Amino acid sequence: MSYPRSLPVSVAWSLVLVLALFDQLTKAFIVRILPPGEEITVFPGFLTVVHVHNTGAAFSMFHGNNLILGLLAVAVLTFLVILRGKFPGWLAGSAWVLLVSGIIGNLTDRILRGHVVDFLDFQFGSYHWPAFNVADSCICLAACLFLISGFSSRGAEAKKG
């Protein structure tokens, strides 16, 4: 069975829409059921659902810089859309979809709410991971796929040469 070498543009944009919408729906659900700062323990010592407002970046770095981070997101998003064709193959194409989805999800929050809604809060024993959301998950997965695709591309080029 033969697979296409890259993700078709219509499929890519459809996936971006679905993932960004899913991110927004999960955040809207949290906003509706849980007041800011409140939490619900799902699995004690492992998963808590919280309602956190984040005006910073990952791990709440650069807290209070919502406008600057929003402008940076617009710039990166523009760059990614312009360079869409530079992400060949399934891995890089999927990473592009995840990254664009995550940026759109969090940028939508910054524009509409003035902050990003984070709600997934994991603990592993004494280790506590900062709260995050679906968009953040998409961005992290994108980084992993870009890394893997970079190694895969180099391996394929080395075999050819």
C-alpha positions in Angstrom: 0.0 0.0 0.0 1.3 3.4 -1.0 0.7 6.6 1.1 0.9 10.2 -0.1 4.2 11.8 0.6 2.6 14.8 2.3 -0.6 15.9 4.0 -3.1 17.3 1.5 -3.7 21.0 2.1 -7.5 20.5 2.5 -6.9 17.8 5.1 -4.4 19.9 7.0 -6.7 22.9 7.3 -9.6 20.6 8.2 -7.6 19.1 11.0 -6.5 22.6 12.2 -10.1 23.7 12.4 -11.2 20.5 14.3 -8.3 20.7 16.8 -8.7 24.5 17.4 -12.4 24.1 17.8 -11.9 21.2 20.3 -9.5 23.3 22.3 -12.0 26.1 22.5 -14.9 23.8 23.4 -12.9 22.2 26.3 -12.0 25.7 27.6 -15.6 26.9 27.3 -16.7 23.9 29.2 -14.2 24.6 32.0 -15.2 28.3 32.2 -18.8 27.3 32.4 -18.5 24.7 35.2 -15.6 25.8 37.3 -14.9 29.3 38.8 -11.4 30.6 38.4 -9.0 29.2 40.9 -11.3 26.2 41.8 -10.4 22.6 41.1 -11.9 19.1 40.9 -9.9 16.1 41.8 -10.3 13.4 39.2 -7.7 10.9 40.2 -6.1 11.8 43.6 -2.4 12.3 43.4 -2.5 12.2 39.5 -5.1 14.4 37.8 -6.9 17.5 38.9 -9.1 19.8 36.7 -8.5 23.4 37.5 -9.5 26.8 36.1 -6.4 28.9 35.7 -6.0 32.2 33.8 -2.6 32.5 32.2 -1.4 35.8 30.7 2.1 34.4 30.1 3.6 31.6 28.0 4.4 28.0 28.8 4.7 27.3 32.6 3.4 30.9 33.1 6.7 32.3 32.1 6.5 36.0 31.1 3.3 36.4 33.2 1.4 39.6 32.4 2.6 39.9 28.8 -0.6 38.8 27.0 -0.4 41.5 24.3 3.3 40.8 23.4 2.7 37.1 23.4 -0.4 37.6 21.2 1.5 39.7 18.7 4.3 37.1 18.7 1.7 34.3 18.0 0.3 36.3 15.1 3.8 36.7 13.6 4.6 33.0 14.0 1.2 31.9 12.7 1.8 34.2 9.6 5.2 32.7 9.1 3.9 29.1 9.3 1.1 29.8 6.9 3.4 31.4 4.4 5.9 28.5 4.6 3.2 25.7 4.6 4.8 24.0 1.6 8.2 23.8 3.4 6.8 21.0 5.7 6.8 17.9 3.4 5.9 14.4 4.5 3.4 13.1 7.0 5.4 13.8 10.2 6.3 17.4 9.4 2.9 18.0 7.9 1.2 16.7 11.0 3.5 18.7 13.2 2.6 21.8 11.2 -1.1 21.0 11.8 -0.6 20.6 15.5 1.5 23.7 15.9 -0.9 25.9 13.9 -3.9 24.5 15.8 -2.3 25.2 19.2 -1.3 28.7 18.3 -4.8 29.5 17.0 -6.4 28.0 20.1 -4.3 30.0 22.6 -4.4 33.1 20.4 -8.2 32.9 20.4 -8.1 33.0 24.2 -5.8 35.9 24.3 -8.0 37.9 22.0 -11.4 37.0 23.4 -10.6 36.5 27.1 -7.4 38.5 27.7 -5.8 35.4 29.0 -5.3 31.7 28.2 -7.5 29.2 30.0 -5.5 26.2 31.4 -7.2 23.3 33.1 -5.3 20.0 33.0 -3.2 19.7 36.2 -1.1 16.5 36.6 0.9 15.3 39.6 3.3 12.4 39.7 4.1 11.7 43.4 5.8 14.9 44.6 6.3 16.3 41.1 3.6 18.8 39.9 3.3 19.7 36.2 2.0 23.2 35.6 -1.6 23.4 34.3 -2.0 23.3 30.5 -4.8 22.8 27.9 -5.5 21.1 24.6 -3.7 23.8 22.5 -0.6 23.4 24.7 -0.7 19.7 24.1 -0.9 20.2 20.4 2.2 22.5 20.5 4.2 20.0 22.6 3.3 17.1 20.3 4.2 19.3 17.3 7.7 19.9 18.7 8.2 16.2 19.2 7.0 15.4 15.7 9.3 18.1 14.2 12.2 16.6 16.1 11.4 13.1 14.9 10.9 14.3 11.3 14.2 16.1 11.4 16.0 12.9 12.3 13.9 10.9 9.8 14.8 13.3 7.0 18.5 13.2 7.7 18.4 9.4 7.8 16.7 9.2 4.4 19.1 11.7 2.9 22.1 9.9 4.2 20.9 6.6 2.7 20.4 8.3 -0.7 23.9 9.9 -0.8 
